[in-house]
Amino acid sequence: MTRTAQHSPRDDGARARMTVVSGTGDGRSAADDGVRAAPYWGRRRVLLLNATFEPLTAVTIRRAIVLVLRDRADVVHADAAGTSVHSEGMAIPVPTVIRLRTYVRVPYRASVPLTRAALMHRDHFRCGYCGAKATTIDHILPRSRGGGHSWDNCVACCANCNHRKADKLLSELGWSLPIPPAAPKGRHWRLLATVKVIDPDWVQYIDAGAA
């Protein structure tokens, strides 16, 4: 169900005084528990959808709320914990997904930037050699031996395998990769290249943008 924010005209001063209040389930607010709002604003990201529900990018909570307050976007999904932003005269649920009211044409770029976040998503945060939890990136053909920093020469890697492999070739270790690495395809990968943590509310829209 789509939920839109209800608000009334306000000035910039009202926006500046807005604070985050977290639902705790017992009637207390974040302020009651001594929780500071600033880290919350900095960590969380909100999925921005085009008017067609195509995923565009991830924005900060502050940017998302400004778009809603200026009637440029609507809240599609709000924080499940009931967190909201309050000022003296209004309240708005903290969104996890917002949708632009007007369609924005975005030029399609076939190439996906190689970032740590995107590569980890491609390899499902698992080591390409042993399947353990990945914590770093390894160049299959070491850069010291002429390997490039490219999608087909990089793989997510655990610390143990990274240490054992060092600057050796896979043939020298008797190792092999079960799945040859390749560049991912789809518009949604440009979004995944910028974020590490995916909110559960995002999944249906990211899957829809995979084609």
Rosetta constraint file for C-alpha pairs under 8 A:
AtomPair CA 1 CA 76 HARMONIC 7.37 0.50
AtomPair CA 1 CA 77 HARMONIC 7.97 0.50
AtomPair CA 2 CA 75 HARMONIC 6.91 0.50
AtomPair CA 2 CA 76 HARMONIC 4.67 0.50
AtomPair CA 2 CA 77 HARMONIC 6.78 0.50
AtomPair CA 3 CA 74 HARMONIC 7.36 0.50
AtomPair CA 3 CA 75 HARMONIC 5.47 0.50
AtomPair CA 3 CA 76 HARMONIC 5.39 0.50
AtomPair CA 3 CA 77 HARMONIC 6.65 0.50
AtomPair CA 3 CA 78 HARMONIC 7.75 0.50
AtomPair CA 4 CA 74 HARMONIC 5.14 0.50
AtomPair CA 4 CA 75 HARMONIC 4.86 0.50
AtomPair CA 4 CA 76 HARMONIC 6.90 0.50
AtomPair CA 5 CA 68 HARMONIC 7.10 0.50
AtomPair CA 5 CA 69 HARMONIC 7.99 0.50
AtomPair CA 5 CA 74 HARMONIC 6.78 0.50
AtomPair CA 5 CA 75 HARMONIC 6.39 0.50
AtomPair CA 5 CA 92 HARMONIC 5.95 0.50
AtomPair CA 5 CA 93 HARMONIC 7.36 0.50
AtomPair CA 6 CA 92 HARMONIC 7.26 0.50
AtomPair CA 7 CA 69 HARMONIC 7.17 0.50
AtomPair CA 7 CA 90 HARMONIC 6.50 0.50
AtomPair CA 7 CA 91 HARMONIC 7.64 0.50
AtomPair CA 7 CA 92 HARMONIC 7.74 0.50
AtomPair CA 8 CA 90 HARMONIC 7.63 0.50
AtomPair CA 10 CA 14 HARMONIC 6.26 0.50
AtomPair CA 10 CA 15 HARMONIC 7.61 0.50
AtomPair CA 11 CA 15 HARMONIC 6.84 0.50
AtomPair CA 12 CA 16 HARMONIC 6.30 0.50
AtomPair CA 13 CA 17 HARMONIC 6.50 0.50
AtomPair CA 14 CA 18 HARMONIC 6.68 0.50
AtomPair CA 14 CA 87 HARMONIC 6.36 0.50
AtomPair CA 14 CA 88 HARMONIC 7.14 0.50
AtomPair CA 15 CA 87 HARMONIC 7.08 0.50
AtomPair CA 17 CA 87 HARMONIC 5.89 0.50
AtomPair CA 17 CA 88 HARMONIC 7.69 0.50
AtomPair CA 18 CA 85 HARMONIC 6.25 0.50
AtomPair CA 18 CA 86 HARMONIC 5.23 0.50
AtomPair CA 18 CA 87 HARMONIC 4.33 0.50
AtomPair CA 18 CA 88 HARMONIC 7.68 0.50
AtomPair CA 19 CA 37 HARMONIC 6.86 0.50
AtomPair CA 19 CA 85 HARMONIC 5.43 0.50
AtomPair CA 19 CA 86 HARMONIC 5.36 0.50
AtomPair CA 19 CA 87 HARMONIC 6.46 0.50
AtomPair CA 20 CA 30 HARMONIC 7.60 0.50
AtomPair CA 20 CA 37 HARMONIC 5.61 0.50
AtomPair CA 20 CA 83 HARMONIC 7.12 0.50
AtomPair CA 20 CA 84 HARMONIC 5.88 0.50
AtomPair CA 20 CA 85 HARMONIC 4.47 0.50
AtomPair CA 20 CA 86 HARMONIC 6.38 0.50
AtomPair CA 21 CA 29 HARMONIC 5.50 0.50
AtomPair CA 21 CA 30 HARMONIC 5.27 0.50
AtomPair CA 21 CA 31 HARMONIC 6.95 0.50
AtomPair CA 21 CA 37 HARMONIC 7.89 0.50
AtomPair CA 21 CA 83 HARMONIC 5.69 0.50
AtomPair CA 21 CA 84 HARMONIC 5.33 0.50
AtomPair CA 21 CA 85 HARMONIC 5.91 0.50
AtomPair CA 21 CA 86 HARMONIC 6.96 0.50
AtomPair CA 22 CA 29 HARMONIC 5.49 0.50
AtomPair CA 22 CA 30 HARMONIC 4.99 0.50
AtomPair CA 22 CA 81 HARMONIC 7.23 0.50
AtomPair CA 22 CA 82 HARMONIC 6.51 0.50
AtomPair CA 22 CA 83 HARMONIC 4.12 0.50
AtomPair CA 22 CA 84 HARMONIC 6.33 0.50
AtomPair CA 23 CA 27 HARMONIC 7.40 0.50
AtomPair CA 23 CA 28 HARMONIC 7.14 0.50
AtomPair CA 23 CA 29 HARMONIC 6.12 0.50
AtomPair CA 23 CA 30 HARMONIC 7.37 0.50
AtomPair CA 23 CA 81 HARMONIC 5.80 0.50
AtomPair CA 23 CA 82 HARMONIC 4.94 0.50
AtomPair CA 23 CA 83 HARMONIC 5.18 0.50
AtomPair CA 23 CA 84 HARMONIC 7.75 0.50
AtomPair CA 24 CA 28 HARMONIC 5.95 0.50
AtomPair CA 24 CA 29 HARMONIC 6.51 0.50
AtomPair CA 24 CA 30 HARMONIC 7.61 0.50
AtomPair CA 24 CA 81 HARMONIC 7.59 0.50
AtomPair CA 28 CA 32 HARMONIC 5.94 0.50
AtomPair CA 28 CA 33 HARMONIC 7.66 0.50
AtomPair CA 29 CA 33 HARMONIC 6.89 0.50
AtomPair CA 30 CA 34 HARMONIC 6.38 0.50
AtomPair CA 30 CA 35 HARMONIC 5.14 0.50
AtomPair CA 30 CA 36 HARMONIC 7.48 0.50
AtomPair CA 31 CA 35 HARMONIC 5.61 0.50
AtomPair CA 31 CA 36 HARMONIC 7.16 0.50
AtomPair CA 36 CA 40 HARMONIC 7.72 0.50
AtomPair CA 37 CA 41 HARMONIC 6.46 0.50
AtomPair CA 38 CA 42 HARMONIC 6.46 0.50
AtomPair CA 39 CA 43 HARMONIC 6.15 0.50
AtomPair CA 40 CA 44 HARMONIC 6.29 0.50
AtomPair CA 41 CA 60 HARMONIC 7.12 0.50
AtomPair CA 41 CA 61 HARMONIC 5.96 0.50
AtomPair CA 41 CA 62 HARMONIC 6.72 0.50
AtomPair CA 42 CA 60 HARMONIC 7.17 0.50
AtomPair CA 42 CA 61 HARMONIC 7.93 0.50
AtomPair CA 44 CA 60 HARMONIC 6.48 0.50
AtomPair CA 44 CA 61 HARMONIC 6.46 0.50
AtomPair CA 45 CA 58 HARMONIC 5.79 0.50
AtomPair CA 45 CA 59 HARMONIC 5.40 0.50
AtomPair CA 45 CA 60 HARMONIC 4.77 0.50
AtomPair CA 45 CA 61 HARMONIC 5.89 0.50
AtomPair CA 45 CA 96 HARMONIC 7.29 0.50
AtomPair CA 46 CA 58 HARMONIC 5.33 0.50
AtomPair CA 46 CA 59 HARMONIC 5.23 0.50
AtomPair CA 46 CA 60 HARMONIC 6.00 0.50
AtomPair CA 46 CA 61 HARMONIC 5.99 0.50
AtomPair CA 46 CA 64 HARMONIC 6.65 0.50
AtomPair CA 46 CA 95 HARMONIC 6.57 0.50
AtomPair CA 46 CA 96 HARMONIC 4.73 0.50
AtomPair CA 46 CA 97 HARMONIC 5.45 0.50
AtomPair CA 46 CA 98 HARMONIC 7.16 0.50
AtomPair CA 47 CA 55 HARMONIC 7.06 0.50
AtomPair CA 47 CA 56 HARMONIC 7.61 0.50
AtomPair CA 47 CA 57 HARMONIC 6.14 0.50
AtomPair CA 47 CA 58 HARMONIC 4.59 0.50
AtomPair CA 47 CA 59 HARMONIC 6.50 0.50
AtomPair CA 47 CA 96 HARMONIC 6.24 0.50
AtomPair CA 47 CA 97 HARMONIC 4.64 0.50
AtomPair CA 47 CA 98 HARMONIC 6.29 0.50
AtomPair CA 47 CA 202 HARMONIC 6.66 0.50
AtomPair CA 48 CA 55 HARMONIC 6.15 0.50
AtomPair CA 48 CA 56 HARMONIC 5.65 0.50
AtomPair CA 48 CA 57 HARMONIC 5.44 0.50
AtomPair CA 48 CA 58 HARMONIC 5.74 0.50
AtomPair CA 48 CA 59 HARMONIC 6.73 0.50
AtomPair CA 48 CA 64 HARMONIC 7.79 0.50
AtomPair CA 48 CA 97 HARMONIC 6.09 0.50
AtomPair CA 48 CA 98 HARMONIC 5.22 0.50
AtomPair CA 48 CA 99 HARMONIC 5.88 0.50
AtomPair CA 48 CA 100 HARMONIC 7.37 0.50
AtomPair CA 49 CA 53 HARMONIC 5.05 0.50
AtomPair CA 49 CA 54 HARMONIC 5.32 0.50
AtomPair CA 49 CA 55 HARMONIC 4.47 0.50
AtomPair CA 49 CA 56 HARMONIC 5.40 0.50
AtomPair CA 49 CA 57 HARMONIC 7.40 0.50
AtomPair CA 49 CA 97 HARMONIC 7.36 0.50
AtomPair CA 49 CA 98 HARMONIC 6.11 0.50
AtomPair CA 49 CA 99 HARMONIC 4.55 0.50
AtomPair CA 49 CA 100 HARMONIC 6.20 0.50
AtomPair CA 50 CA 54 HARMONIC 5.16 0.50
AtomPair CA 50 CA 55 HARMONIC 6.31 0.50
AtomPair CA 50 CA 56 HARMONIC 6.26 0.50
AtomPair CA 50 CA 99 HARMONIC 5.79 0.50
AtomPair CA 50 CA 100 HARMONIC 5.27 0.50
AtomPair CA 50 CA 101 HARMONIC 7.81 0.50
AtomPair CA 50 CA 102 HARMONIC 7.59 0.50
AtomPair CA 50 CA 103 HARMONIC 5.87 0.50
AtomPair CA 50 CA 104 HARMONIC 6.46 0.50
AtomPair CA 51 CA 99 HARMONIC 5.94 0.50
AtomPair CA 51 CA 100 HARMONIC 5.00 0.50
AtomPair CA 51 CA 101 HARMONIC 5.52 0.50
AtomPair CA 51 CA 102 HARMONIC 5.65 0.50
AtomPair CA 51 CA 103 HARMONIC 4.78 0.50
AtomPair CA 51 CA 104 HARMONIC 7.48 0.50
AtomPair CA 52 CA 103 HARMONIC 6.93 0.50
AtomPair CA 53 CA 99 HARMONIC 6.74 0.50
AtomPair CA 53 CA 205 HARMONIC 7.13 0.50
AtomPair CA 54 CA 205 HARMONIC 6.84 0.50
AtomPair CA 54 CA 208 HARMONIC 7.60 0.50
AtomPair CA 54 CA 209 HARMONIC 6.21 0.50
AtomPair CA 55 CA 188 HARMONIC 6.69 0.50
AtomPair CA 55 CA 191 HARMONIC 7.68 0.50
AtomPair CA 55 CA 205 HARMONIC 6.28 0.50
AtomPair CA 55 CA 206 HARMONIC 6.42 0.50
AtomPair CA 55 CA 209 HARMONIC 6.61 0.50
AtomPair CA 56 CA 188 HARMONIC 7.80 0.50
AtomPair CA 56 CA 191 HARMONIC 6.90 0.50
AtomPair CA 57 CA 190 HARMONIC 7.98 0.50
AtomPair CA 57 CA 191 HARMONIC 5.34 0.50
AtomPair CA 58 CA 191 HARMONIC 6.96 0.50
AtomPair CA 58 CA 194 HARMONIC 7.81 0.50
AtomPair CA 58 CA 195 HARMONIC 7.59 0.50
AtomPair CA 59 CA 63 HARMONIC 6.20 0.50
AtomPair CA 59 CA 64 HARMONIC 6.36 0.50
AtomPair CA 60 CA 64 HARMONIC 6.22 0.50
AtomPair CA 61 CA 65 HARMONIC 6.16 0.50
AtomPair CA 61 CA 94 HARMONIC 7.25 0.50
AtomPair CA 61 CA 95 HARMONIC 7.31 0.50
AtomPair CA 62 CA 66 HARMONIC 6.24 0.50
AtomPair CA 63 CA 67 HARMONIC 6.30 0.50
AtomPair CA 64 CA 68 HARMONIC 6.41 0.50
AtomPair CA 64 CA 95 HARMONIC 7.42 0.50
AtomPair CA 64 CA 98 HARMONIC 7.08 0.50
AtomPair CA 65 CA 69 HARMONIC 6.04 0.50
AtomPair CA 65 CA 94 HARMONIC 7.60 0.50
AtomPair CA 65 CA 95 HARMONIC 7.66 0.50
AtomPair CA 66 CA 70 HARMONIC 6.08 0.50
AtomPair CA 67 CA 71 HARMONIC 6.37 0.50
AtomPair CA 67 CA 72 HARMONIC 5.16 0.50
AtomPair CA 67 CA 73 HARMONIC 5.49 0.50
AtomPair CA 68 CA 72 HARMONIC 5.80 0.50
AtomPair CA 68 CA 73 HARMONIC 4.77 0.50
AtomPair CA 68 CA 74 HARMONIC 5.64 0.50
AtomPair CA 68 CA 75 HARMONIC 7.12 0.50
AtomPair CA 71 CA 101 HARMONIC 7.85 0.50
AtomPair CA 72 CA 100 HARMONIC 5.89 0.50
AtomPair CA 72 CA 101 HARMONIC 5.66 0.50
AtomPair CA 72 CA 102 HARMONIC 7.35 0.50
AtomPair CA 73 CA 98 HARMONIC 6.24 0.50
AtomPair CA 73 CA 99 HARMONIC 5.20 0.50
AtomPair CA 73 CA 100 HARMONIC 4.18 0.50
AtomPair CA 73 CA 101 HARMONIC 5.17 0.50
AtomPair CA 74 CA 98 HARMONIC 5.51 0.50
AtomPair CA 74 CA 99 HARMONIC 5.36 0.50
AtomPair CA 74 CA 100 HARMONIC 6.57 0.50
AtomPair CA 74 CA 101 HARMONIC 6.95 0.50
AtomPair CA 75 CA 95 HARMONIC 6.00 0.50
AtomPair CA 75 CA 97 HARMONIC 6.32 0.50
AtomPair CA 75 CA 98 HARMONIC 4.50 0.50
AtomPair CA 75 CA 99 HARMONIC 6.55 0.50
AtomPair CA 76 CA 95 HARMONIC 7.49 0.50
AtomPair CA 76 CA 96 HARMONIC 7.83 0.50
AtomPair CA 76 CA 97 HARMONIC 5.42 0.50
AtomPair CA 76 CA 98 HARMONIC 5.12 0.50
AtomPair CA 76 CA 99 HARMONIC 6.48 0.50
AtomPair CA 77 CA 95 HARMONIC 5.83 0.50
AtomPair CA 77 CA 96 HARMONIC 5.54 0.50
AtomPair CA 77 CA 97 HARMONIC 5.05 0.50
AtomPair CA 77 CA 98 HARMONIC 6.93 0.50
AtomPair CA 77 CA 201 HARMONIC 6.96 0.50
AtomPair CA 78 CA 82 HARMONIC 7.57 0.50
AtomPair CA 78 CA 93 HARMONIC 5.95 0.50
AtomPair CA 78 CA 94 HARMONIC 5.65 0.50
AtomPair CA 78 CA 95 HARMONIC 4.04 0.50
AtomPair CA 78 CA 96 HARMONIC 5.22 0.50
AtomPair CA 78 CA 97 HARMONIC 6.90 0.50
AtomPair CA 79 CA 83 HARMONIC 5.99 0.50
AtomPair CA 79 CA 93 HARMONIC 7.03 0.50
AtomPair CA 79 CA 94 HARMONIC 5.67 0.50
AtomPair CA 79 CA 95 HARMONIC 5.67 0.50
AtomPair CA 79 CA 96 HARMONIC 5.79 0.50
AtomPair CA 82 CA 93 HARMONIC 6.93 0.50
AtomPair CA 82 CA 94 HARMONIC 7.76 0.50
AtomPair CA 83 CA 93 HARMONIC 6.13 0.50
AtomPair CA 83 CA 94 HARMONIC 5.71 0.50
AtomPair CA 84 CA 91 HARMONIC 6.63 0.50
AtomPair CA 84 CA 92 HARMONIC 5.51 0.50
AtomPair CA 84 CA 93 HARMONIC 4.06 0.50
AtomPair CA 84 CA 94 HARMONIC 4.84 0.50
AtomPair CA 85 CA 91 HARMONIC 5.56 0.50
AtomPair CA 85 CA 92 HARMONIC 5.29 0.50
AtomPair CA 85 CA 93 HARMONIC 6.15 0.50
AtomPair CA 85 CA 94 HARMONIC 6.26 0.50
AtomPair CA 86 CA 90 HARMONIC 5.90 0.50
AtomPair CA 86 CA 91 HARMONIC 4.39 0.50
AtomPair CA 86 CA 92 HARMONIC 6.62 0.50
AtomPair CA 87 CA 91 HARMONIC 6.39 0.50
AtomPair CA 96 CA 199 HARMONIC 7.37 0.50
AtomPair CA 96 CA 201 HARMONIC 6.81 0.50
AtomPair CA 96 CA 202 HARMONIC 7.77 0.50
AtomPair CA 97 CA 201 HARMONIC 7.07 0.50
AtomPair CA 97 CA 202 HARMONIC 6.95 0.50
AtomPair CA 108 CA 187 HARMONIC 7.53 0.50
AtomPair CA 109 CA 187 HARMONIC 7.91 0.50
AtomPair CA 110 CA 185 HARMONIC 7.65 0.50
AtomPair CA 110 CA 186 HARMONIC 7.85 0.50
AtomPair CA 110 CA 187 HARMONIC 7.90 0.50
AtomPair CA 111 CA 185 HARMONIC 7.99 0.50
AtomPair CA 112 CA 183 HARMONIC 7.33 0.50
AtomPair CA 112 CA 184 HARMONIC 7.18 0.50
AtomPair CA 112 CA 185 HARMONIC 7.43 0.50
AtomPair CA 112 CA 189 HARMONIC 6.48 0.50
AtomPair CA 112 CA 190 HARMONIC 5.82 0.50
AtomPair CA 112 CA 193 HARMONIC 7.72 0.50
AtomPair CA 113 CA 118 HARMONIC 7.96 0.50
AtomPair CA 113 CA 190 HARMONIC 7.01 0.50
AtomPair CA 113 CA 193 HARMONIC 6.72 0.50
AtomPair CA 114 CA 118 HARMONIC 6.54 0.50
AtomPair CA 114 CA 119 HARMONIC 6.78 0.50
AtomPair CA 114 CA 150 HARMONIC 7.06 0.50
AtomPair CA 114 CA 151 HARMONIC 6.63 0.50
AtomPair CA 114 CA 193 HARMONIC 7.16 0.50
AtomPair CA 115 CA 119 HARMONIC 6.19 0.50
AtomPair CA 115 CA 193 HARMONIC 5.71 0.50
AtomPair CA 115 CA 194 HARMONIC 7.65 0.50
AtomPair CA 116 CA 120 HARMONIC 6.12 0.50
AtomPair CA 116 CA 137 HARMONIC 7.44 0.50
AtomPair CA 116 CA 193 HARMONIC 7.49 0.50
AtomPair CA 117 CA 121 HARMONIC 6.27 0.50
AtomPair CA 117 CA 192 HARMONIC 6.75 0.50
AtomPair CA 117 CA 193 HARMONIC 5.36 0.50
AtomPair CA 117 CA 194 HARMONIC 6.44 0.50
AtomPair CA 117 CA 195 HARMONIC 6.08 0.50
AtomPair CA 117 CA 196 HARMONIC 5.21 0.50
AtomPair CA 118 CA 122 HARMONIC 6.14 0.50
AtomPair CA 118 CA 189 HARMONIC 6.98 0.50
AtomPair CA 118 CA 192 HARMONIC 5.34 0.50
AtomPair CA 118 CA 193 HARMONIC 4.09 0.50
AtomPair CA 118 CA 194 HARMONIC 7.20 0.50
AtomPair CA 118 CA 195 HARMONIC 7.80 0.50
AtomPair CA 118 CA 196 HARMONIC 7.84 0.50
AtomPair CA 119 CA 123 HARMONIC 6.24 0.50
AtomPair CA 119 CA 151 HARMONIC 7.89 0.50
AtomPair CA 119 CA 155 HARMONIC 7.17 0.50
AtomPair CA 119 CA 156 HARMONIC 6.76 0.50
AtomPair CA 119 CA 193 HARMONIC 7.73 0.50
AtomPair CA 120 CA 124 HARMONIC 5.84 0.50
AtomPair CA 120 CA 125 HARMONIC 4.79 0.50
AtomPair CA 120 CA 126 HARMONIC 7.57 0.50
AtomPair CA 120 CA 134 HARMONIC 7.73 0.50
AtomPair CA 120 CA 156 HARMONIC 5.99 0.50
AtomPair CA 121 CA 125 HARMONIC 6.09 0.50
AtomPair CA 121 CA 192 HARMONIC 7.17 0.50
AtomPair CA 121 CA 196 HARMONIC 7.76 0.50
AtomPair CA 122 CA 184 HARMONIC 6.98 0.50
AtomPair CA 123 CA 127 HARMONIC 7.49 0.50
AtomPair CA 123 CA 128 HARMONIC 7.08 0.50
AtomPair CA 123 CA 155 HARMONIC 7.29 0.50
AtomPair CA 123 CA 156 HARMONIC 6.21 0.50
AtomPair CA 125 CA 133 HARMONIC 6.09 0.50
AtomPair CA 125 CA 134 HARMONIC 5.22 0.50
AtomPair CA 125 CA 135 HARMONIC 7.75 0.50
AtomPair CA 125 CA 156 HARMONIC 6.78 0.50
AtomPair CA 126 CA 131 HARMONIC 5.18 0.50
AtomPair CA 126 CA 132 HARMONIC 5.49 0.50
AtomPair CA 126 CA 133 HARMONIC 4.69 0.50
AtomPair CA 126 CA 134 HARMONIC 4.68 0.50
AtomPair CA 126 CA 156 HARMONIC 6.37 0.50
AtomPair CA 126 CA 157 HARMONIC 6.91 0.50
AtomPair CA 126 CA 158 HARMONIC 7.57 0.50
AtomPair CA 127 CA 131 HARMONIC 4.57 0.50
AtomPair CA 127 CA 132 HARMONIC 5.21 0.50
AtomPair CA 127 CA 133 HARMONIC 5.92 0.50
AtomPair CA 127 CA 134 HARMONIC 4.74 0.50
AtomPair CA 127 CA 155 HARMONIC 7.45 0.50
AtomPair CA 127 CA 156 HARMONIC 5.12 0.50
AtomPair CA 127 CA 157 HARMONIC 4.08 0.50
AtomPair CA 127 CA 158 HARMONIC 5.28 0.50
AtomPair CA 128 CA 155 HARMONIC 5.91 0.50
AtomPair CA 128 CA 156 HARMONIC 5.73 0.50
AtomPair CA 128 CA 157 HARMONIC 5.93 0.50
AtomPair CA 128 CA 177 HARMONIC 6.50 0.50
AtomPair CA 128 CA 178 HARMONIC 7.72 0.50
AtomPair CA 129 CA 157 HARMONIC 6.99 0.50
AtomPair CA 129 CA 161 HARMONIC 7.15 0.50
AtomPair CA 129 CA 175 HARMONIC 7.51 0.50
AtomPair CA 129 CA 176 HARMONIC 7.17 0.50
AtomPair CA 129 CA 177 HARMONIC 6.08 0.50
AtomPair CA 129 CA 178 HARMONIC 7.91 0.50
AtomPair CA 130 CA 161 HARMONIC 7.58 0.50
AtomPair CA 132 CA 158 HARMONIC 6.30 0.50
AtomPair CA 133 CA 157 HARMONIC 7.74 0.50
AtomPair CA 133 CA 158 HARMONIC 6.00 0.50
AtomPair CA 134 CA 156 HARMONIC 5.68 0.50
AtomPair CA 134 CA 157 HARMONIC 4.75 0.50
AtomPair CA 134 CA 158 HARMONIC 4.25 0.50
AtomPair CA 134 CA 159 HARMONIC 7.37 0.50
AtomPair CA 135 CA 156 HARMONIC 7.37 0.50
AtomPair CA 135 CA 157 HARMONIC 6.22 0.50
AtomPair CA 135 CA 158 HARMONIC 5.20 0.50
AtomPair CA 135 CA 159 HARMONIC 6.31 0.50
AtomPair CA 136 CA 156 HARMONIC 6.03 0.50
AtomPair CA 136 CA 157 HARMONIC 5.29 0.50
AtomPair CA 136 CA 158 HARMONIC 6.16 0.50
AtomPair CA 136 CA 159 HARMONIC 6.75 0.50
AtomPair CA 136 CA 162 HARMONIC 7.83 0.50
AtomPair CA 137 CA 154 HARMONIC 6.66 0.50
AtomPair CA 137 CA 155 HARMONIC 5.75 0.50
AtomPair CA 137 CA 156 HARMONIC 4.65 0.50
AtomPair CA 137 CA 157 HARMONIC 5.32 0.50
AtomPair CA 138 CA 142 HARMONIC 7.99 0.50
AtomPair CA 138 CA 154 HARMONIC 5.66 0.50
AtomPair CA 138 CA 155 HARMONIC 5.45 0.50
AtomPair CA 138 CA 156 HARMONIC 6.26 0.50
AtomPair CA 138 CA 157 HARMONIC 5.88 0.50
AtomPair CA 138 CA 162 HARMONIC 6.51 0.50
AtomPair CA 139 CA 143 HARMONIC 6.74 0.50
AtomPair CA 139 CA 147 HARMONIC 6.97 0.50
AtomPair CA 139 CA 148 HARMONIC 7.64 0.50
AtomPair CA 139 CA 149 HARMONIC 7.12 0.50
AtomPair CA 139 CA 153 HARMONIC 5.59 0.50
AtomPair CA 139 CA 154 HARMONIC 4.66 0.50
AtomPair CA 139 CA 155 HARMONIC 6.63 0.50
AtomPair CA 140 CA 147 HARMONIC 7.49 0.50
AtomPair CA 140 CA 153 HARMONIC 5.26 0.50
AtomPair CA 140 CA 154 HARMONIC 5.88 0.50
AtomPair CA 140 CA 155 HARMONIC 7.02 0.50
AtomPair CA 140 CA 169 HARMONIC 7.24 0.50
AtomPair CA 140 CA 170 HARMONIC 7.32 0.50
AtomPair CA 141 CA 145 HARMONIC 6.77 0.50
AtomPair CA 141 CA 146 HARMONIC 7.10 0.50
AtomPair CA 141 CA 147 HARMONIC 4.70 0.50
AtomPair CA 141 CA 148 HARMONIC 7.63 0.50
AtomPair CA 141 CA 153 HARMONIC 6.46 0.50
AtomPair CA 141 CA 167 HARMONIC 8.00 0.50
AtomPair CA 141 CA 168 HARMONIC 7.94 0.50
AtomPair CA 141 CA 169 HARMONIC 6.26 0.50
AtomPair CA 141 CA 170 HARMONIC 7.99 0.50
AtomPair CA 142 CA 146 HARMONIC 6.62 0.50
AtomPair CA 142 CA 147 HARMONIC 5.14 0.50
AtomPair CA 142 CA 148 HARMONIC 7.93 0.50
AtomPair CA 142 CA 167 HARMONIC 5.40 0.50
AtomPair CA 142 CA 168 HARMONIC 7.10 0.50
AtomPair CA 142 CA 169 HARMONIC 7.39 0.50
AtomPair CA 143 CA 147 HARMONIC 4.23 0.50
AtomPair CA 143 CA 148 HARMONIC 6.02 0.50
AtomPair CA 143 CA 149 HARMONIC 7.73 0.50
AtomPair CA 144 CA 167 HARMONIC 7.07 0.50
AtomPair CA 145 CA 167 HARMONIC 7.73 0.50
AtomPair CA 147 CA 153 HARMONIC 7.05 0.50
AtomPair CA 148 CA 153 HARMONIC 6.55 0.50
AtomPair CA 149 CA 153 HARMONIC 6.49 0.50
AtomPair CA 149 CA 154 HARMONIC 6.72 0.50
AtomPair CA 150 CA 154 HARMONIC 6.12 0.50
AtomPair CA 151 CA 155 HARMONIC 7.89 0.50
AtomPair CA 151 CA 181 HARMONIC 6.59 0.50
AtomPair CA 151 CA 182 HARMONIC 5.42 0.50
AtomPair CA 151 CA 183 HARMONIC 5.02 0.50
AtomPair CA 152 CA 180 HARMONIC 7.43 0.50
AtomPair CA 152 CA 181 HARMONIC 4.82 0.50
AtomPair CA 152 CA 182 HARMONIC 4.69 0.50
AtomPair CA 152 CA 183 HARMONIC 6.64 0.50
AtomPair CA 153 CA 181 HARMONIC 6.97 0.50
AtomPair CA 154 CA 181 HARMONIC 7.16 0.50
AtomPair CA 155 CA 181 HARMONIC 6.89 0.50
AtomPair CA 157 CA 161 HARMONIC 6.54 0.50
AtomPair CA 157 CA 162 HARMONIC 6.17 0.50
AtomPair CA 158 CA 162 HARMONIC 6.11 0.50
AtomPair CA 159 CA 163 HARMONIC 6.10 0.50
AtomPair CA 160 CA 164 HARMONIC 6.24 0.50
AtomPair CA 161 CA 165 HARMONIC 5.90 0.50
AtomPair CA 162 CA 166 HARMONIC 6.03 0.50
AtomPair CA 165 CA 169 HARMONIC 7.58 0.50
AtomPair CA 165 CA 170 HARMONIC 7.82 0.50
AtomPair CA 165 CA 173 HARMONIC 7.55 0.50
AtomPair CA 168 CA 172 HARMONIC 6.43 0.50
AtomPair CA 168 CA 173 HARMONIC 7.27 0.50
AtomPair CA 169 CA 173 HARMONIC 6.72 0.50
AtomPair CA 170 CA 174 HARMONIC 5.96 0.50
AtomPair CA 170 CA 175 HARMONIC 4.97 0.50
AtomPair CA 170 CA 176 HARMONIC 6.34 0.50
AtomPair CA 171 CA 175 HARMONIC 6.27 0.50
AtomPair CA 171 CA 176 HARMONIC 7.72 0.50
AtomPair CA 184 CA 189 HARMONIC 7.02 0.50
AtomPair CA 185 CA 189 HARMONIC 6.86 0.50
AtomPair CA 185 CA 210 HARMONIC 7.63 0.50
AtomPair CA 186 CA 209 HARMONIC 6.91 0.50
AtomPair CA 186 CA 210 HARMONIC 4.93 0.50
AtomPair CA 186 CA 211 HARMONIC 5.64 0.50
AtomPair CA 187 CA 191 HARMONIC 7.70 0.50
AtomPair CA 187 CA 209 HARMONIC 6.10 0.50
AtomPair CA 187 CA 210 HARMONIC 6.35 0.50
AtomPair CA 187 CA 211 HARMONIC 7.48 0.50
AtomPair CA 188 CA 192 HARMONIC 6.48 0.50
AtomPair CA 188 CA 206 HARMONIC 5.85 0.50
AtomPair CA 188 CA 207 HARMONIC 7.94 0.50
AtomPair CA 188 CA 209 HARMONIC 5.34 0.50
AtomPair CA 188 CA 210 HARMONIC 5.66 0.50
AtomPair CA 189 CA 193 HARMONIC 6.01 0.50
AtomPair CA 189 CA 210 HARMONIC 7.78 0.50
AtomPair CA 190 CA 194 HARMONIC 7.13 0.50
AtomPair CA 191 CA 195 HARMONIC 6.97 0.50
AtomPair CA 192 CA 196 HARMONIC 7.25 0.50
AtomPair CA 198 CA 202 HARMONIC 6.64 0.50
AtomPair CA 198 CA 203 HARMONIC 7.47 0.50
AtomPair CA 199 CA 203 HARMONIC 7.27 0.50
AtomPair CA 202 CA 206 HARMONIC 6.21 0.50
AtomPair CA 203 CA 207 HARMONIC 6.05 0.50
AtomPair CA 204 CA 208 HARMONIC 6.23 0.50
AtomPair CA 205 CA 209 HARMONIC 6.29 0.50
AtomPair CA 206 CA 210 HARMONIC 6.35 0.50
